[in-house]
Amino acid sequence: MAEVINMPRLSDTMEEGTVAKWLKQVGDNIEEGDILAEIETDKATMEFESFNEGVLLYIGIKEGDTAPVDSLLAIIGEEGEDISGLINGASNAEVEETVEAAAEEEVNNEDSDQDIPEGVEVVKMPRLSDTMEEGTVASWLKKVGDDVEEGDILAEIETDKATMEFESFYSGVLLYVGVQEGETAPVDSVLAVIGPKGTDVDAVLNAGKSSAPKKQAAAKETEKVTKEAAPTATSTEAIAQDGERVFVSPLARKIAKDKGINLRDVKGTGDQGRIVKKDVEAYQPKQAAPTTAAATQAAKPSAPAPIALAVGEESTTEVKNSQMRKVIAKRLGESKFSAPHYYLTIEVDMDYAKVSRSQINSLPDTKVSFNDMVVKACAMALKKHPQVNTSWNNDTTRYNQHVHIGVAVAVEDGLLVPVIKFADQQSLTQIGASVKDLAGKARNKKIAPADMEGSTFTVSNLGMFGITEFTSIINQPNSAILSVGAIVEKPVVKNGQIVVGSTMKVTLACDHRTVDGATGAQFLQTLRAYLENPVTMLA
């Protein structure tokens, strides 16, 4: 069924947007996460990604044209699908009618809005991910009375996906904080007030409250008749340099400015070459050999401190679930009870892998882990067994031609899965560096949602805890996840003799809707062949 994509609201003050560039054309196949267009808002030029899959059937706003928020931007559906009713029919008319009604409410409330003094800005809780409904303020980096410059980081906000830095688009004094550290509030609730020193904050808040009920009612009505696509979590500013636009996130731009780095010298690793924070932080004027490190090390989850109890005394403590924990519970439950899981376990001889790793790590400035070797082996095996690199879509099965491997990382509040993009095209040392960088960001709550999207297969490793064998729940929309145990020394039979050998058990959890038993077994045979003969991964 075709999906109507409307002009999104990409900033708290955005009323209309201009399509700077379409990155997809009518007739193109669209995957979830593909960048559809670059949209200019009142603050920046941002990449707008698709949260739907199908064929781009219609473009409602041409390049260079400007249209109000909620205007018909595009339609995505199945090839040949009749969309005339969506373009000209009742649904579109209802949307336009609702948007006009919302605009009338804005006009009717202008008098009350004018009570807010000039130069004062009410900052709302932003929508930092497509599924975010509420946010928790993890920490305030500014306090009431502090001067705030445009681009300063105001707070760290915990969403359902990650903890993200939220920067100010305004300059002035932080006059009011509406959500305290540790508190949770819905999207669009008052987060802060910024303006000139001495402003009557109570009057500003009362002025906002007088118009809020009508605006909220109009917004809810609009939501009933249109499915608004959410923005990507990291905005992108287009900076013109030597006649060529360089796309860079606001935070990366600020860091580059502070460090005196010319953004033209920085290579972007984000979508479409966008420069992000990690690119600026990793920039070196002179090239240096990369230093890699061992892969995923899990963090200990937080828990209440033990309480001394009297003999025979019962006691319990309740801890509020974080947004991350709620989402983990929801998504893993959905995966376990919707995908028919089955498990295949195989034992791998790791003697040659240990020798190969020792030789590789003896090279200067080079270090790889066994987990890096597993990720590389999985990536190469997926290319030989494309049925495992799939996603179930009810009526269709999507075969992913690319290999993006998620690496499960334990963090304080739960589990995150950073994604190694195009893992089959990376060397062992490149994979090691990527895992180290992303795992560090995940544990420090600095990872961006874009770094955790798009996986086609997942690896979970508990070997560092001495776990020899376990099973995992599939990270949908993947069709499979590999559980990696510890390498253990034990008696094995080689050439008819009992000798001491090093083995490792790996368990593949498969979605039986897409991966049959024989297919999963063949994948594991190929994986074992790579791990038992690591030189084949270097050829």
KOLMIVO-473910 format. One record per residue (C-alpha): residue in one letter; x, y, z. Coordinates in pm, whole numbers, plus 32768, in hexadecimal, padded with zeros to 4 digits. Layout:
<atoms>
AXYZ ...
</atoms>
This chain:
<atoms>
M800080008000 A808481557F9F E8103823E80B0 V80DA83B780A2 I821484728112 N81D485D68183 M82C086FA81AC P835286B28307 R838487A98423 L84FE879B8446 S852288AA854D D844C89378663 T840D8A7B85A4 M83ED89ED8444 E82AE8A508390 E831A8A04822B G84388955817B T84EE896D802F V855C88387F73 A86CA88857F2A K870887407E74 W865F85F57E2C L874C84CD7E57 K864783DB7DD0 Q857583F67C95 V841D83717C39 G844081FF7BEA D856881C77CD5 N855A80AF7DD3 I855C81337F38 E85E580798066 E859C80D981CC G86AD81CC8233 D86F4824C80D3 I872083C580BA L85FE844A7FE9 A865385BA7FD8 E870F86DE806E I861B87D3810B E866D8937816D T85C589A882AC D85D48AF6835E K87108A7D840C A87D4898B8334 T87D688A58209 M878487488282 E877D85EE81EC F8621855681F0 E861A83DD81F6 S850882E9819F F8462821582A7 N83AA814F819B E840D805A808B G8390803C7F28 V83A081057DE5 L839E82817DDB L825682B57D1D Y8222842B7D38 I82DA856B7D93 G81FA86817E0D I82FC87957E41 K840387D67D38 E856B883C7D7A G857C89AA7DDE D840A89BA7E3A T83938A1A7F96 A826289888041 P81C2898E819D V81FB887C829B D810E8754825C S80F6879B80E6 L8100866A8003 L8274862A7FCB A827784D17F2A I81C483857F0D I826E82327F35 G81C480ED7EDB E81C97FC37DF3 E82227FE87C84 G80EF80297BB0 E801280787CDB D7EF4816C7C9E I7F3A82A17D70 S7E4C83947CC8 G7D6683877DF5 L7E8583ED7EDA I7EEB850F7DFB N7D92859A7DAD G7CA284DB7E8C A7BF8850B7FD8 S7D2684AF80AC N7DF285CB8022 A7CD086BC8040 E7CA5865D81AB V7E15869981ED E7E0887EF8147 E7CCD88488207 T7D6E87E48350 V7EAF88A28305 E7DE289D782AE A7D2289B183F3 A7E6A899D84B1 A7EE28AD683FD E7DA38B8A8463 E7DE38B2985CB E7F3E8BC285AC V7EA68D06852E N7D9F8D078640 N7EAE8CDD8744 E7F988DE886BD D7F248EE187C3 S7F838DFA88E1 D80D08DA08839 Q81218F10881F D81308F168999 I82828E69897C P83868F818970 E84628FAA8840 G85A68EE58857 V85178DE28945 E85048C7A88CB V84478B588967 V850C8A188923 K843B88DA890F M849A8770894E P8516870887F3 R84BA85CD8735 L86148535870A S85AB83E98671 D848F836A859A T83F782A386BA M8434839E87D0 E82FE84028894 E83A8848389CD G850784D88A3C T85CD84D08B7F V86C785E18BD4 A8801851F8C2D S88C686578C86 W88BD87CF8C57 L8A0288618BCE K898189C38C0D K88D78A468D45 V87E38B648D7D G889B8CAE8D5C D89A38C2C8C6B D89E08CDB8B21 V89848C0089F7 E8A0F8C268899 E89768B908761 G8A128A36873B D8A578A0588B0 I89EF88B4893C L88D088EF8A2D A889187928AAF E88B8861F8A79 I876785838A2F E871D84108A48 T8635838F8939 D85B7822F88FB K86F181F0882C A881582AB88C1 T888583D08993 M88BF84F988AC E894D865588CE F884887648893 E88D088AE881A S88398A098828 F87CA8ABD86F0 Y87AF8C0387B4 S88918CF5886B G88408D9B89B6 V882B8D418B26 L879A8BF98BA1 L86738C848C64 Y85AF8B4C8CBD V85D189D28CC3 G848889198C9C V850387B28CBD Q85F9875F8DD1 E8712865F8DB5 G868684FF8DC6 E852485708D75 T846184FC8C44 A837985D58B74 P82B385AD8A2F V8332863388E5 D82DA87A488B7 S82BD87EB8A2C V8378891F8AAA L84E788C58AD7 A857E8A1D8B10 V85598B928AD6 I86738C618A40 G86748DDB8A25 P86F88F258AAD K87558F3A8C1D G863C8FC38CF5 T851F8F368C21 D83DE8EE68CDD V83E38D6C8CB4 D82908D368D56 A81EE8E198C52 V829A8D598B39 L82258C088BBF N80C18C878BF4 A80B98D138A93 G81228BC28A0C K801C8B0B8ADB S7F028BE98A5D S7F388B7988F5 A7FAE8A168936 P7E5C8964895C K7DD889D7880A K7F20898B875B Q7F33883287F5 A7DD087E5878B A7E1E88498625 A7F5A8779862A K7EA1864486A8 E7D99866B859D T7EA486848492 E7F4985498518 K7E05848784E2 V7E0984BC8369 T7F7984C18311 K80A783F1836C E81BF84E68395 A831A8462834E A841484B18461 P8561855C8423 T86B084B58441 A874484E98599 T887285B08528 S883986ED8461 T891C87518346 E898788AF82EC A89F688FB8189 I8B2589DE8193 A8B988A78804D Q8D0F8A628025 D8DBE8AC07EE0 G8C738AA47E2D E8C3889407EA6 R8B4988E07FBE V8BD4881A80DE F8AD1876581B1 V8B2087658322 S8A6187328464 P8A4188688542 L8B0987C7865A A8C218765856C R8C2488C784E3 K8C4689588641 I8D60886986A0 A8E1788B4855A K8DF68A2A859A D8E7B8A0886FD K8FA4893A8685 G8FE98A138555 I8FB388F18463 N8F5F893682F8 L8E33885A82AC R8EA788318144 D8FC9876281CD V8EE38675828D K8E56853E81EB G8CED84FC8251 T8C7E839D82AC G8B0D83E982D5 D89FF83AB81D3 Q8A4F844F8084 G8BA484B5810C R8B1B85888229 I8C2285F88325 V8BC385918486 K8C5E85C185DC K8D3F848E85CF D8DD585028482 V8E47864D8516 E8EC485AE8657 A8F8984A98595 Y901C85A3849D Q919685B28497 P925586B483C5 K935485A88373 Q92F08441832E A934B834E843C A932A81D78447 P91E6817B84F5 T91F980D58644 T90F67FC68670 A90847F1787A8 A8FC87DE58817 A8E577DDE87D5 T8D297DED88B1 Q8D587E038A2A A8C127E048AE9 A8BC07F008BF8 K8B267E9B8D40 P89B97EFE8D5D S895D7FE88E74 A88987F668F9D P88317FE690F2 A893D7FC891FD P89057E9E92E7 I884F7EEE9429 A88AF7E4E9572 L87827D8895EF A872A7CEF9735 V870A7B73973B G85BB7B0996AF E85677C639623 E84E27C8394C1 S852F7DB693EE T85037E299287 T856F7F5B91C5 E84C97FDB9088 V859A808F8F83 K84F381588E70 N852780B88D1A S85EC818F8C29 Q856B81D98ACD M867480EF8A45 R86087FD18B27 K849B7FFE8AC3 V84F07FF38952 I85D27EC3897E A84B77E0C8A2E K83BC7E698923 R848F7E1787F3 L85277CD48871 G83CF7C5F88DE E83457CAD8785 S84677BF486E1 K84507ABE87BD F82DA7A978797 S82BB7AF48627 A83E87A478589 P83FB78CA85A7 H855878A08639 Y862D7768861C Y87997736867B L88C9768E85DF T8A0F765E869E I8B6376088611 E8CBD75E286B0 V8DE4768F860D D8F54762F8626 M900077768682 D916B77008686 Y91C877A8853C A90F878DB8595 K91C7790B86D2 V930D78EC860F S929379D884FD R921C7ADD85F5 S936A7AD186AB Q94237B0A8562 I933E7C2884F9 N935C7CD3864B S94D87CBD863C L94D07DC18525 P95087F2D858D D93D17FF185F1 T92F07EC885A2 K92077E0D8686 V90D87D368638 S8FFA7C69871B F8F587B1786E9 N8E0C7BD086D5 D8E927C9B85AE M8EE77B518504 V8D867ACF8545 V8CEA7C0B84B3 K8DC47BF4837C A8D7A7A808351 C8C047ABE8374 A8C107BD28270 M8CBF7AF38174 A8BDB79CC81BE L8AA77AA7818A K8B1C7AF98029 K8B2479827FDF H89D579408087 P88F37A68802D Q87BE79B980B8 V88447A018217 N88747B7181C2 T86FF7BAF819C S85D07C4C8241 W846C7BC68255 N83697CBE81D4 N822D7BEA81E0 D81DE7BE7806B T834A7BFD7FFF T84A87BA18075 R85AA7CB38051 Y87017C3F7FE2 N880A7D358058 Q89247D547F5D H89F37E14805C V8A7A7D8681A2 H8A4A7E5E82D9 I8A9E7D9E8417 G8A187E0A856A V8AF87DC88696 A8A3C7DAB87DF V8AD37E8588F1 A8A667E798A5C V8A3C7FD28AF7 E89D1804C8C4C D885C80508BFF G88487F258B18 L88BF7ECE89BC L89167F948883 V89707F0E872B P8A637FED866A V8A7A7F9084FB I8BB87F4F8432 K8B547FC282D6 F8BD47EFB81A9 A8C937E0F828D D8CE87D26816C Q8DAC7E3F80C8 Q8E797E938200 S8FBF7DFA8274 L8FE87D5E83CC T90987E94844E Q8F897F7983C2 I8E7B7EA58465 G8F3A7EAF85AE A8F58802985A3 S8DE68051854E V8D777F6B8667 K8E54801B8763 D8DD4817386FC L8C62811886F7 A8C6C80458833 G8D15816388EC K8C0C8258887A A8AF9816688DD R8B7F81428A3F N8BB382B98A60 K8A5182FB89E1 K8AD783C888C1 I8A7182E587A4 A8987836D8698 P885282AD8624 A88E682A484C4 D8A0181CC854F M890580C885C5 E882880AE8492 G882A7FCF8362 S88BF7E8883E4 T88877D53830E F89217C5A8406 T898B7C698573 V8AA57BD88647 S8A8D7BB687C2 N8BC57B4D8880 L8BC77AE889F0 G8D0F7A2989DC M8DC47B2E8AAB F8CE87AC98BD3 G8D46795C8BB5 I8BF678FC8B1C T8C3977D08A3C E8AE577B28992 F89A1787D898A T888278E688A7 S880E7A428845 I86C87ADF87D2 I86CE7B508668 N86FF7CC58637 Q85E77D08853F P85CE7D4E8420 N86FE7C668409 S86C17AF983BA A87D67A76849A I88BF7AC485BD L8A027A11861E S8A5079CC878E V8BC679A987CD G8C4F78EE88FA A8DA478E789A0 I8ED678398911 V8F28771689F6 E904976228A04 K8FDF74B58A1C P903F735B89A1 V8FEF732B882F V903472178737 K9120726F8617 N91A8716D8527 G913570588610 Q91ED70ED873B I91627199886F V920772EF888C V91C1743D8933 G910375218847 S90507671884E T8EE4767287E5 M8DC8776C87DD K8C53772C87C3 V8B76781086F6 T89FA77FB86E4 L892E788685C3 A87C978F08613 C86FC78F084D1 D85A6796F846A H8508783A83D2 R8431791182EF T856479738224 V867E78828282 D8648770B8271 G87157618833F A87F375A68220 T883D771081C0 G889E77698323 A897B7632833C Q8A2E768681F6 F8A6C77E98271 L8B0B776283AF Q8BE7767482E8 T8C6A77978219 L8C9A78698352 R8D61775383F6 A8E3B772B82C2 Y8E9C789C82D0 L8EE2789A8445 E8FAB7759843C N907C77DF831A P909379588351 V91827985822D T9055794F8147 M8FC17A9581D0 L90F97B52816B A91107ACD8008 
</atoms>
